[in-house]
Amino acid sequence: MTDKAPRTNPGDRTYFGNRSVTADEKTSLVRNVFNSVAPKYDLMNDLMSGGIHRLWKADLIRAIRPRNGLAVLDVGGGTGDIAFGVLAKAGCDVTVCDINAEMLAVGRDRAVDRGLLSEPFWTCGNAEQLPVSDETMDVYVTAFCMRNVTHLPTALQEAKRVLKPGGHFLCLEFSTVALPLLSEIYDLYSFQVLPILGQMVAGDRDSYQYLAESIRRFPNQAAFASRITDAGLEQVRHQNVSGGIAAIHSAWRL
């Protein structure tokens, strides 16, 4: 594994939702958000999306094209949805990496419930400094993680670093709604309904307020594609799902 020093200044300013914070503060605040929501994370995803997130993830898993022996790194995949879906398709070597120990604990418990005692492999680590060796992964996949990283360019450079030549980058992330009427309804839901739902179900209004704000601050489809290209990945494409509420981004390390 490459021994890397942090490539950014911890004192740099960034955003936690709509708040301006230092880089160190954001990393800590995001960790606290997911520590708080971990026990109800999967239930809240179902309630927030009406279960549609499962269809998006199914599309993402199909894009992976799972086959026996494929080395797959699922970044920010703490509760295991993507990993379990991949393993149900083929005997892949799946590693789940998440910065939140509480999310990983939920994922491990879910794995045991499914009778998966030796797979996937679970590791705690930061998307900006992955505990993974260079050029060891056939697929880097992430779902709803990238908007929470402190330094997006660094995380994308890490994705390239760990992929083998010919490796596939896949990212499912909330994006910019393409239809004006849907956008207005979505904004109303995100900022008025979602925090209340978070308070009622998870007992945490503030975390879900942050999640709504983080979606709006994330680059739109074209801007994120440019970031992926800047990181050195190629053949960058995206597919909107549900009118652009989310998008699946695909790229390759050539």
N, C-alpha and C positions, 0 to 999 in steps of 0.2 A: 504493500500500500504506500502511495506517495505521502510523504510527510509535508504537509502544506501549512504555511503561515496564513492567517487571515488576510484576505486581499482588500479589505476595506477598513476604514477607521471607525471604531466603536462609537466615536463621538459625532459621526455624520448625522445629519438630520434626515428624517424620513417621516412617514405617516403611519399612525395606528388608527385605522378608520379615517376620521376627519381631524384627528389630533396630530399636531407636529410633535415628534418625540425623537430622542437619540436612537441610534441603531441598537445599542444595548438595551434600551428601554423597550423597544418594539419586540425584540426577541423574547424578553421576559414576559411582556404583556400577552403576546400571542400564546406562549406556553401556558400562562395562567388561564386564558380563555378555554383552551382545549382540555386542560386539567379539570376545569369546572364542568364542561358539557359532556365529558367522556361517558359517564354512566347512561345518559339519555341521547347520545349522539345519533345512533341509528334510528331510534324512535322519532326523534325530531326531524331527521332527513325524510322519513316517510310522511310525516304530517305536513312538513313544509312544502313538499313537492307533489303530494298526493300519490306518492310511489313512483312518479315519473323518473326520478333519479336512477331507479333500477334499470329502466329501459336505456337510459344514457350509458350506464356502466356496461350493460350487455353489448351495446354497440362498440364501446371501447375494448372490451375483451375480444370480440370478434376481430377487431383491427390488429390485435396482437398476433393472431393466428397461432394459438398455442400448439406446440408439438413436443413430443418426448425429448427431454434433455435441454430444452431451451432455457437459457439463464435469464431470468426476469427480475428486475429490481423495481419494487413498488414503493415510491417515495411519498411519505405522508399518508401511508395506507394503514394507519394504526389499527382500525377495527376489522380489517381483513376482507372487505367486500371484494376487491379486485383479485386479491390473492386466492380466495376460495373459488371465485369464478374461473380463474385460469386453471387451477388444479383440478377442477371438475371436468375440464376439457381434455387435459393431457398431463403426462408426468413431467412437468417442468420443474426446474430448480428455482424456486421463488424465494426471494428475500424481501421482507417488509422492513422498511426503515422509517422511523417516525421520531420526531424530537420529543414527543410527550410519552412518558412512561405509563401514564394512566390510560392513554389510548391503546398502547401496546398490550397492557394488562387485559383490557376488554377484548382485544383481538385474540389473545392467547386463550382466554376462557371460551370464546366462540369456537376456536379451533378444537379444543377438547370436547366441546359439545357435539362437534361433527365427527369425532373419532380421529382427528388429525393430530397425532401425538408427536410426530417427528418433522412435520412440515406445516406451513412454510417456516423459514428461518426468520426470527425476529431480532431486530437490532435497533438500539436507540441512537439516533444521530441527526445532525443538522443537514438540511438539503444543500446548504452552502459549503459544507465541508464533510462530505460523505465518508463513512468508514468503510470504503470499498476500494479495491485496487484498480489501477488503470486498466482500461480495455478488457474488462472481464464480463460485461453484460451484453447479451444479445438484444434485450429490450429494456428501456427505461420508461416506466409508465407512472403517471401521477394523476390523481383526481382530486380537485378542489384543494390543492395545496399551494400552488404557485402564487396565488394572490396574498398568501400569508407570510411569504419569505421576506426577510428584511432587505436583501440586495438581490433583485431578480436576475441581473446579468451574471452574478456569481453563481447562482443556482443553475442557470442554463449552461454555464461553462463546465460546471461539475457534471451535468448530464452528458455533455460531450466527452469529458475525460473518462468516465467509467464505461462508455459504450465501446464495443469492439468496432473495428472498421466494418461497415455494412450493418451496424446496429441501428435499431429503430427507436426513435423518440416519440412518445405519445402522451398527450396532456389533455385531460378533460377539465375544463374550467368554466365558471360563469363568465358571461361575456356581455356584449352590447346588443340589446334587442333591436331587430331590424324593422319591426312594424310599429309605427307611431302609436296606434291605439293600444296595442299590447304593451308598449313601453310605459304608457301612462298607468295602466292597470297594475303592471308589475311594480312600478315605483310606489304606488299606493299600498300595495300588499307588503312590499319589503320594509317600508318605514313605519307603517301604521299597525299592520297585523302581526308581522313576524316577531317584533320585540314582545308584544303581549303574549303570543303563543309561547315564546321562550320563558317568560315569567310563569305562565300557568303550568307548563309541562316540566320544564327543567329548573324552575326557580331561579332563573338568571336572565333578566331582561337586558342587561348591559352587554353581555357577550353576543347576543343575537342582534343588538343594535350595531355592534362593531362589524359583525359578519355582513350585514346589509351595506354598511358604509364601505367595507373592503371590496365588495363587488363593484361598486360604482367607481372606485379609484383604480381598478385594474385596467390595463390597456385594452382597447378594443381589438377586434380580430386582426385587423391589418397591422396595428402597432405591435401587438404581441408577436405576429409572424416576423416582423422586422427584428425584434429582439432575439428571436430564435436564430435567424440568419446571422445576426451580429455575433452570436456565440460560436459560429463556425459550423452549424448544422445546415444541411442542404435539402433540396426538394421539399421545401416547406409548403404545407397545404393545411386548410382547415375545412371542417364540415360543421355548419350550424345545426343545432338540435333545438326543437321547440321554438322556432322563430328567432334563434339567436340568444335565448335566455342562457344557453351554454354553447360551447363549441368544442369539438375534438380537433386538436392540432397534431399534425404528423410531420416528422422530419427524419432525416437519416444522417448518420455519420459515414461519410464516404472516404 
